[in-house]
Amino acid sequence: MDKYTACVWPRLEPFLIGVLPATPPSKFSMHYLRKMACYVRTRDGCFPRLGWHMWRHIACGKLQLAEELAWLYFDTFDLLMPRSAEQRLEWAEALSQCHTPKELDRQRCNLSVDTRQFLLFLYLQQLNRISLRTSLIGEEWPSPRSRSPSSSSERDTKISSQNKNWDDQAHLTFIQTHLSELLELLVEPGQLSSSVQVLRDSQLTSEALESLSLLLEGSVSHSRTVHPIHKLLSRSPLQSQAGFSKLSRSYSLQQFQGFLHQALCLNPFGISTCSESGKRLAWALQEGTLKKAKIFRNTHMAPLGSRLLLMSQVCKQTLAKDSEKLNNANIKLHHCSEAFIYLLSPLRSVTLDRCRNSTVVLGPVGTSVHIQSCENVRVVCVAGRLTVGGSSHCTIHALTSTRPLLLPGNVSLTLGPFHTHYPTLEDHMASVGLAVVPNLWDQPLLFGAEGSATDTGCYRIQPPSEFYPLVIPFQMEGDNCEIPWGLPADYQKAVESREKTIEDWQKTVKEAHLHKVQRRQFQAIVEQKFHEWLLKTGQRQELDSLLPPALTPSTSVDHWPSSHTSNSGPTVLKEQPPEQAMGRAPTVC
């Protein structure tokens, strides 16, 4: 084998985090992106960096997008950029000081993005729009003949519940199929014919190649070292294969495209590889009809940005983990049912797919939390962005600096304020660059491909009368002992009112001066009513699952023990000797 054989694959995060899991605007077709590619090179403030002011002008004036939608795509692209936690905290602080729409717009105008990469990012939005009948970008689906007044909404709902963001085979196919058009967006306008076709002798500059590193990375001769595409081609033998000319300091577009077609392969750190050959975390056999959970990770070998943890079919279990092995990992929870899952580490992204009747509590998520096709799920999170599609009867308690994005197909969602804490919460938030303000949890944006939707019947804001803080029932080391930023005034007042009711009740009982037998009878009645309430509300299962498990200690750090029944105790996942983890009883408040 040639010493300098290159393997190139699509990067995970642009598809996983950057592509919105919904139908893109029709104006993101290649026809309009070609025009935009030419336009930005002739206007000040557009090239090589595109500022918010000019993007708004193009998006709203030329592409006829709503301003909220224009900002959504601009901000989503920025979420992908490798900014430090300090930079993101500074940006959040600047936004929190904007008290009027004019001040907010002025602050947004300080943000700019790489123009070439932004064009590629807009093209990627076509991933969830490809027709089942054709692979051509930009064609309408369904066809005009079969379109009915509700077909667009039905299509949006279907795509939001069956998106390809996690499908690494779809990523590869997309790049292979549309490589010529992706490269066309990077060439200079002078290298296009009058019919807007790429000339045979077109060249790709080194700057354009660097922009392509948003999408592609690779290695040489199966080396474990991963490089972005522009650094991978810094080696002379590979430069020659890719058509590099030392005289023009650029690449032959035709030869470079042929090189990529030969080198492209499936992402070795994608979900397919992780499921087949990732590190499988041992799971004790379960009795009865309970399904066997499947948990895989590649965090021991994957580079930053490709770290995955896949959890599937976790049923009737309580799982808890805080570990450095989760730090900056992309998490997918799939087909989990009647489970209570606590992942209390700083995370990169989280997707809940087809889960039901479960509670998921997350550590701070630096980019996005996406909930799709879920039913009766409670999610508690701090996140850069929250997205919900095709889900019903879910309750989300969130702290987010962006407006929650509600995609088509949602029914009876409830949005509430973030309402829990754990000892290292603030430290974890700082590590991923998430701040307390601004917090837009109660200002959702209803997504429509051509603009924000108007139907607000799919969600409601949780009334303070229904609000109760959540206690994380595990002992952990750290300083935080309360929600650092407090609760919104109405919700805090409701909590204080209940506390006052409890105090009054306790005072009434004390002043009743019951004798010993009466106290015993009264205690029995209270306990009976309490247990009836636990059974009626389903809280009994959650409390029972928190009992300490009686399991034989394992000698493997990666062994995640499972209870043999649904009420024999939680699986506490700690990076410490397993016998210590299993011997520590959780604190139930």
C-alpha positions in Angstrom: 0.0 0.0 0.0 1.2 3.5 -0.8 2.8 5.1 2.2 0.8 8.3 1.6 -2.6 6.8 1.0 -5.2 9.3 2.4 -8.5 8.5 4.0 -10.9 11.4 4.1 -14.3 11.4 5.8 -17.2 13.8 6.7 -16.8 15.4 10.1 -19.6 14.5 12.5 -20.5 17.8 14.1 -21.5 19.9 11.1 -24.2 17.3 10.4 -25.1 16.5 14.0 -25.2 20.0 15.4 -25.1 22.3 12.4 -28.0 20.9 10.3 -31.4 21.7 11.7 -33.5 18.5 11.7 -36.3 20.0 9.6 -37.1 21.0 6.0 -34.8 23.9 5.0 -36.0 27.1 3.3 -36.6 26.6 -0.5 -34.2 29.5 -1.1 -31.2 27.4 0.2 -31.2 25.5 -3.2 -28.0 25.6 -5.3 -29.6 28.1 -7.7 -29.8 30.8 -5.0 -26.5 29.8 -3.2 -24.7 30.3 -6.5 -26.1 33.8 -6.7 -25.2 34.5 -3.1 -21.6 33.2 -3.7 -21.2 35.8 -6.5 -22.9 38.6 -4.6 -20.8 38.4 -1.4 -17.6 38.8 -3.3 -18.8 42.2 -4.7 -20.0 43.8 -1.5 -18.2 45.3 1.5 -18.7 43.5 4.7 -19.4 40.2 3.0 -16.0 38.6 2.1 -14.0 36.8 3.4 -16.0 37.5 6.6 -19.8 37.9 6.5 -21.3 40.1 9.2 -24.8 39.9 10.7 -25.8 43.1 9.1 -25.1 42.0 5.6 -26.4 38.4 6.1 -29.7 39.9 7.3 -29.8 42.0 4.2 -29.2 39.0 2.0 -31.5 36.6 3.9 -34.4 39.0 4.4 -34.0 41.1 1.2 -32.8 38.6 -1.3 -33.9 35.2 0.0 -37.1 36.5 1.6 -36.5 34.8 5.0 -38.0 36.1 8.2 -35.4 37.9 10.4 -35.8 35.4 13.2 -35.0 32.6 10.8 -32.0 34.4 9.4 -30.6 34.8 12.9 -31.4 31.2 13.8 -29.1 29.9 11.0 -26.4 32.6 11.7 -26.3 31.7 15.4 -26.4 28.0 14.8 -23.3 28.3 12.5 -21.5 30.2 15.2 -22.4 27.5 17.7 -20.2 25.2 15.6 -17.2 27.4 15.8 -14.3 26.4 18.1 -14.6 29.3 20.5 -13.2 29.2 24.0 -15.5 29.0 27.0 -14.3 32.5 28.0 -15.2 33.9 24.7 -18.7 32.4 24.9 -19.2 33.7 28.4 -18.1 37.2 27.3 -20.6 37.1 24.4 -23.4 36.0 26.8 -22.6 38.8 29.1 -22.8 41.3 26.3 -26.2 40.0 25.2 -27.5 40.1 28.7 -26.8 43.9 28.8 -29.0 44.6 25.8 -32.3 45.9 27.0 -33.9 47.0 23.7 -34.2 45.4 20.3 -31.9 48.2 18.9 -29.2 47.4 21.4 -29.5 43.7 20.7 -29.2 44.3 17.0 -26.1 46.5 17.5 -24.5 43.7 19.5 -25.3 41.1 16.9 -23.6 43.3 14.3 -20.3 42.6 16.1 -20.6 38.9 15.1 -19.2 37.7 11.8 -18.6 34.3 10.2 -16.3 32.8 7.6 -18.2 33.5 4.3 -17.1 30.4 2.4 -17.8 28.1 5.4 -21.2 29.7 5.9 -22.1 29.0 2.3 -21.2 25.3 2.8 -23.2 25.3 6.0 -26.3 26.6 4.2 -25.9 23.9 1.6 -25.7 21.2 4.2 -29.2 22.1 5.4 -30.4 20.2 2.3 -29.5 16.9 4.1 -33.0 16.5 5.5 -34.7 17.5 2.3 -33.4 15.0 -0.2 -36.3 13.4 -2.1 -36.9 9.7 -1.8 -37.3 9.6 -5.6 -34.2 11.6 -6.6 -30.9 12.8 -5.2 -31.0 16.1 -7.0 -30.9 19.1 -4.7 -33.6 21.7 -5.0 -36.3 19.7 -6.5 -39.7 19.9 -4.9 -41.0 16.9 -2.9 -43.8 16.0 -3.1 -44.3 17.2 -6.7 -46.7 20.1 -7.4 -49.3 17.6 -8.7 -49.5 15.7 -5.5 -49.2 18.7 -3.2 -52.1 19.3 -0.9 -52.6 22.2 1.6 -51.4 20.0 4.4 -48.6 18.2 2.6 -45.9 20.7 3.6 -46.7 20.4 7.2 -46.9 16.6 7.0 -43.5 16.5 5.3 -42.0 18.7 7.9 -43.3 16.5 10.6 -42.0 13.4 9.0 -38.5 14.8 8.4 -38.3 16.2 12.0 -38.9 12.6 13.3 -36.8 10.8 10.7 -33.8 13.1 10.2 -30.3 12.0 9.1 -28.3 14.0 11.6 -26.9 10.9 13.3 -26.7 8.8 10.1 -23.0 8.8 9.1 -23.7 6.7 6.0 -26.1 9.5 4.9 -23.4 12.0 5.6 -20.9 10.2 3.3 -23.5 9.7 0.6 -24.4 13.4 0.7 -20.8 14.5 0.3 -20.2 12.0 -2.5 -23.3 12.9 -4.4 -23.0 16.7 -4.1 -19.2 17.2 -4.0 -19.1 19.1 -7.3 -21.7 21.6 -6.1 -20.0 22.0 -2.7 -16.7 22.8 -4.4 -18.4 25.1 -6.9 -19.4 27.3 -4.0 -15.7 27.8 -3.1 -14.3 28.8 -6.5 -13.9 32.4 -7.6 -16.7 33.8 -9.7 -14.3 34.5 -12.6 -13.9 30.8 -13.0 -17.5 30.2 -13.8 -18.9 30.3 -17.4 -21.7 32.6 -18.5 -24.1 29.8 -17.8 -22.7 29.6 -14.2 -20.9 26.3 -14.9 -17.4 25.5 -13.5 -14.7 25.8 -16.2 -12.5 22.7 -16.8 -9.4 24.5 -15.8 -10.8 26.1 -12.7 -8.6 26.3 -9.6 -9.2 25.9 -5.9 -7.2 28.3 -3.7 -5.5 27.3 -0.5 -8.0 29.6 1.4 -10.9 27.7 -0.2 -9.4 24.4 0.8 -9.0 25.6 4.4 -12.8 26.5 4.4 -13.5 22.9 3.3 -12.1 21.7 6.6 -15.4 22.6 8.1 -16.7 19.4 6.5 -13.8 17.1 5.9 -11.0 15.6 7.9 -8.8 12.5 7.6 -5.6 10.6 8.2 -2.7 9.2 6.2 -2.2 5.5 5.7 -4.5 4.5 8.6 -2.7 6.7 11.1 -4.6 7.4 14.3 -3.7 11.1 14.0 -6.7 13.0 12.5 -6.1 16.2 10.6 -8.5 18.7 8.9 -8.3 18.4 5.1 -6.1 21.4 4.5 -3.5 20.2 7.0 -3.7 16.7 5.7 -2.8 18.0 2.2 0.2 19.9 3.5 2.3 16.7 2.7 3.9 17.0 -0.7 3.0 13.5 -2.0 -0.7 14.1 -1.2 -0.6 17.6 -2.7 0.6 16.1 -6.0 -2.2 13.6 -6.0 -4.7 16.3 -5.3 -3.5 18.5 -8.2 -1.6 21.2 -6.3 0.4 23.6 -8.5 3.4 25.3 -6.8 3.4 27.9 -9.5 -0.2 29.1 -8.9 -0.3 27.9 -5.3 -3.7 26.4 -5.9 -5.4 23.0 -6.8 -6.8 21.9 -10.1 -10.5 21.6 -9.3 -11.0 18.6 -11.6 -8.1 16.7 -10.2 -8.9 17.6 -6.6 -12.5 16.4 -7.0 -11.2 13.1 -8.4 -8.8 12.8 -5.5 -11.6 13.2 -3.0 -13.8 10.7 -4.7 -11.0 8.1 -4.3 -10.2 9.1 -0.7 -13.7 9.5 0.8 -14.8 6.8 3.3 -17.1 6.3 6.2 -16.2 8.2 9.4 -14.2 5.8 11.6 -15.5 7.5 14.7 -19.2 7.7 13.6 -22.2 6.0 15.1 -21.9 2.9 12.8 -18.4 2.1 13.9 -19.1 3.0 17.5 -22.0 0.5 17.5 -20.0 -2.3 15.9 -16.6 -1.9 17.4 -16.8 0.8 20.1 -16.1 0.0 23.7 -19.1 -1.9 25.0 -19.9 -1.2 28.6 -20.8 -4.5 30.3 -24.3 -4.8 31.5 -25.5 -7.5 33.9 -28.3 -9.8 32.7 -31.7 -8.8 33.7 -34.6 -11.0 34.8 -38.1 -11.2 33.5 -39.2 -9.3 30.4 -36.9 -6.4 30.8 -34.9 -5.6 27.8 -31.1 -5.6 27.8 -29.6 -2.2 27.6 -26.9 -1.5 25.0 -24.3 1.1 25.8 -21.3 1.9 23.7 -18.7 4.6 23.7 -15.7 5.7 21.6 -14.4 8.3 24.0 -11.3 6.4 24.8 -10.1 6.7 21.2 -12.0 9.4 19.3 -10.7 13.0 18.7 -12.5 16.0 20.2 -15.7 16.6 18.2 -16.2 12.9 17.5 -16.7 11.5 21.0 -19.9 9.5 21.2 -21.9 7.7 23.9 -24.8 5.6 22.7 -27.4 4.4 25.2 -30.2 2.2 23.8 -33.2 0.4 25.4 -32.5 1.4 28.9 -35.8 0.3 30.5 -37.1 0.5 34.1 -33.7 1.5 35.4 -32.1 4.4 37.3 -28.7 5.3 35.8 -26.4 8.0 37.1 -22.9 9.0 35.9 -20.5 11.9 36.5 -17.2 11.2 34.8 -14.5 12.8 32.7 -15.2 10.2 30.1 -18.4 12.0 29.3 -16.8 15.4 29.0 -17.6 17.0 25.6 -19.2 13.8 24.4 -22.1 13.7 21.9 -24.8 11.6 23.6 -27.7 9.7 22.0 -30.4 8.1 24.1 -32.5 5.8 22.0 -35.7 3.8 22.8 -35.3 4.3 26.5 -38.5 3.6 28.5 -39.6 4.1 32.1 -36.0 5.1 33.0 -34.4 7.8 35.2 -31.1 8.9 33.7 -28.7 11.4 35.2 -25.7 12.4 33.1 -24.0 15.1 35.3 -21.0 16.1 33.3 -20.3 18.9 30.8 -21.5 17.6 27.5 -21.2 18.6 23.8 -24.6 17.6 22.5 -27.5 15.3 23.5 -30.2 13.7 21.4 -33.2 11.9 22.8 -34.8 9.7 20.1 -38.0 7.7 20.6 -37.9 7.7 24.4 -41.0 7.5 26.5 -42.2 7.7 30.1 -38.7 8.7 31.3 -36.8 11.4 33.2 -33.5 12.7 31.9 -31.3 15.1 33.9 -28.3 16.5 32.1 -25.2 18.4 33.0 -24.6 21.6 30.9 -24.7 20.9 27.2 -22.4 23.3 25.2 -24.3 23.1 21.9 -27.7 21.5 21.5 -30.2 19.2 23.2 -32.6 17.7 20.6 -35.7 15.8 21.6 -37.4 13.9 18.7 -40.3 11.4 18.6 -40.5 11.2 22.4 -43.6 10.7 24.6 -44.2 11.7 28.2 -40.5 12.5 28.8 -39.2 15.0 31.4 -35.9 16.7 30.4 -33.9 19.0 32.7 -31.0 20.8 31.1 -28.8 23.8 30.7 -28.0 24.1 26.9 -26.8 26.4 24.2 -29.9 25.4 22.2 -33.0 23.3 22.8 -34.9 21.7 19.9 -38.0 19.6 20.0 -39.7 17.9 17.1 -42.5 15.3 16.7 -42.9 14.8 20.5 -45.9 14.7 22.7 -46.7 15.4 26.4 -43.1 16.2 27.3 -42.0 18.6 30.0 -38.8 20.4 29.5 -37.2 22.5 32.3 -34.4 24.4 30.6 -31.9 27.2 31.0 -30.9 28.4 27.5 -29.6 31.6 26.0 -31.4 31.0 22.7 -35.1 30.7 22.0 -36.2 27.0 22.3 -36.9 25.8 18.7 -40.2 23.9 18.3 -40.2 21.9 15.1 -43.4 20.5 13.4 -45.3 17.6 15.0 -45.3 18.5 18.6 -48.3 18.0 20.9 -48.9 19.2 24.4 -45.4 20.3 25.4 -44.8 22.0 28.7 -41.9 24.5 29.2 -40.7 25.3 32.7 -37.7 27.0 34.3 -34.6 25.0 35.2 -35.3 23.8 38.7 -32.5 21.7 40.1 -28.8 21.8 41.1 -25.9 19.6 41.9 -22.6 20.5 43.6 -20.4 21.1 40.5 -23.1 22.7 38.2 -21.6 26.1 38.1 -18.1 24.8 37.4 -19.4 22.6 34.6 -21.3 25.6 33.0 -18.2 27.7 33.0 -16.2 24.9 31.4 -18.5 24.8 28.3 -19.1 28.6 28.2 -22.8 28.7 29.3 -23.9 31.6 31.4 -27.0 32.2 33.6 -28.3 35.1 31.4 -29.8 35.7 29.1 -32.3 32.9 29.8 -35.0 32.5 27.1 -36.7 29.3 28.2 -40.2 30.8 28.0 -39.8 32.4 24.5 -40.0 29.5 22.1 -39.6 29.9 18.3 -42.1 27.8 16.3 -40.2 26.8 13.2 -41.5 27.0 9.7 -39.2 26.5 6.7 -39.9 30.0 5.3 -40.5 31.7 8.6 -41.7 31.3 12.2 -45.0 29.5 12.5 -48.0 31.0 14.2 -49.7 28.1 15.9 -48.9 28.2 19.6 -51.2 25.4 20.6 -48.5 22.8 20.7 -47.0 24.1 23.9 -47.8 25.9 27.2 -45.7 27.6 29.9 -45.9 25.6 33.1 -48.1 27.4 35.7 -46.4 28.2 39.0 -49.2 26.2 40.7 -47.8 23.0 39.1 -44.2 23.8 39.7 -42.0 21.8 42.1 -38.1 21.9 42.3 -36.3 18.7 41.4 -33.8 17.2 43.9 -31.0 15.1 42.4 -30.9 12.1 44.8 -27.1 11.4 44.9 -24.3 12.5 47.1 -21.6 14.4 45.2 -18.6 16.5 46.1 -18.8 20.3 45.4 -19.9 23.7 46.6 -23.3 24.3 45.1 -26.2 23.6 47.4 -29.0 25.5 45.7 -29.9 26.8 42.3 -27.2 29.5 41.8 -29.4 32.0 40.0 -32.7 31.3 41.8 -36.1 30.9 40.3 -38.3 33.3 38.4 -40.3 35.4 40.9 -43.7 33.7 40.3 -42.2 30.3 40.7 -40.2 31.3 43.8 -43.3 32.7 45.3 -45.2 29.4 44.7 -42.4 27.4 46.3 -42.3 29.7 49.4 -46.1 29.4 49.6 -45.9 25.6 49.8 -43.1 25.8 52.4 -45.3 28.2 54.5 -48.2 25.7 54.2 -45.9 22.9 55.5 -44.7 25.0 58.4 -48.4 25.9 59.2 -49.3 22.2 59.1 -46.4 21.2 61.4 -47.4 24.0 63.7 -51.0 22.8 63.8 -49.9 19.2 64.6 -47.6 20.4 67.3 -50.3 22.6 68.9 -52.8 19.7 68.8 -51.0 18.2 71.8 -51.7 14.6 70.7 -50.9 11.9 73.2 -48.6 8.9 72.2 -51.4 6.6 70.8 -52.9 9.5 68.8 -49.6 10.4 67.4 -49.0 6.8 66.3 -52.4 6.6 64.7 -52.0 10.0 63.0 -48.5 8.9 61.6 -50.0 5.7 60.2 -52.8 7.6 58.4 -50.3 10.1 56.9 -48.0 7.3 55.7 -50.9 5.4 54.2 -52.1 8.5 52.3 -48.5 9.2 51.2 -48.0 5.7 49.8 -51.4 5.9 48.0 -50.2 9.1 46.4 -46.9 7.5 45.4 -48.6 4.7 43.6 -51.2 6.9 42.0 -48.6 9.3 40.6 -46.0 6.7 39.6 -43.4 8.2 42.0 -43.1 4.8 43.8 -41.0 3.3 41.0 -38.5 6.2 41.0 -38.1 6.1 44.8 -37.8 2.3 44.9 -35.1 2.4 42.2 -33.0 4.6 44.4 -32.5 1.9 47.1 -28.8 0.8 47.3 -28.2 -2.2 45.0 -27.0 -5.5 46.5 -24.6 -6.6 43.8 -21.3 -8.3 43.7 -18.5 -5.7 43.1 -16.9 -5.7 39.7 -13.3 -5.4 39.0 -13.7 -3.5 35.7 -13.9 0.3 35.7 -16.1 0.2 32.6 -18.6 -2.3 34.1 -21.9 -0.5 34.6 -23.9 -2.8 36.9 -27.6 -3.2 36.4 -30.3 -4.0 39.0 -31.9 -7.4 38.6 -35.4 -5.9 39.1 -36.8 -2.6 38.5 -36.8 -1.7 42.2 -33.5 -3.0 43.5 -31.5 0.1 43.2 -29.8 2.6 40.9 -26.9 2.0 38.7 -24.4 4.6 40.0 -21.7 5.1 37.4 -18.6 6.6 39.0 -15.0 6.7 38.0 -13.7 5.1 41.2 -13.3 1.6 42.6 -16.7 -0.1 41.8 -17.0 -1.5 45.3 -17.0 2.1 46.7 -19.5 3.3 44.2 -21.9 0.4 44.9 -21.4 0.7 48.7 -22.5 4.3 48.9 -26.2 4.7 49.5 -27.9 7.6 47.6 -29.4 10.4 49.6 -33.1 10.6 48.9 -34.7 13.9 49.9 
